[in-house]
Amino acid sequence: MSNYSTYTTDYPQHIAPSSFTIFSTALTTSTTTQSLKRLVSSRGGQRFGLKFNYAPMTKEEFLPLWAFLVKQSGQFGTFTVAMPNQECRGSLSTQANEVLQVNANTTGGNTITIKNFNTSQSNVVKVGDYVKFGSSSKLYIVTDDVNSDGSGLGTLSLYPNIIGTVSENTQVYFEPVMNVGLTEDNLQADIPSDMTYNFNVEFIERT
């Protein structure tokens, strides 16, 4: 099996998972009254996660993964991992010699305007694309298609809401790369008599 991503990550990419699960965890509070009316509110937190399932591996394939993960000391370590097959679907059509940047200081909320797209282009960003801002480790997902206007601006609708303030001119990265840690302290691989290595591992976003 070949590697699964062209993005730079800490996590070893010499072998692809045979299947994977993407999940999103949101924090809510829900209660039911005596009249059976449901009362629900959002607590504001959200994290993405991944589970990688590997086909039986050889010793040479398995040991680099195992050594990297053992080195994380269970849930203590943090590292980057790419979400397989989640590359941006938008064109990201950008003006010559420019990079995509935040147009103005933005605090909270679920929209942010990006500059330096080519002017008047359709689908520069597509619903479901993932985005990060500058050095922030939080990953967001775009919830609507985006077209650029006559000035090269495009406004993204995002989930979850923006954490803190994103400053004007912050560079924007449309990369499905997460900052993660292990969800458990224990790691386990099944090794039958034929000496193949059967293994899966789960990650949770860390910000």
Secondary structure, DSSP 4 states (H G I P E B T S, - for coil): -----SS--SS--SS--SEEEEEEEEEEEEEE-TT--EEEEEEEEEEEEEEEEEEEE-HHHHHHHHHHHHTTTGGG--EEEEPTT----S---B-TT---EESS-EESSSEEEEE-BPTT-S-SB-TT-EEEETT----EEE-S-B---TTS-EEEEEESPPPSEEPTT-BEE---EEEEEES-S----B--TT--EEEEEEEEE--
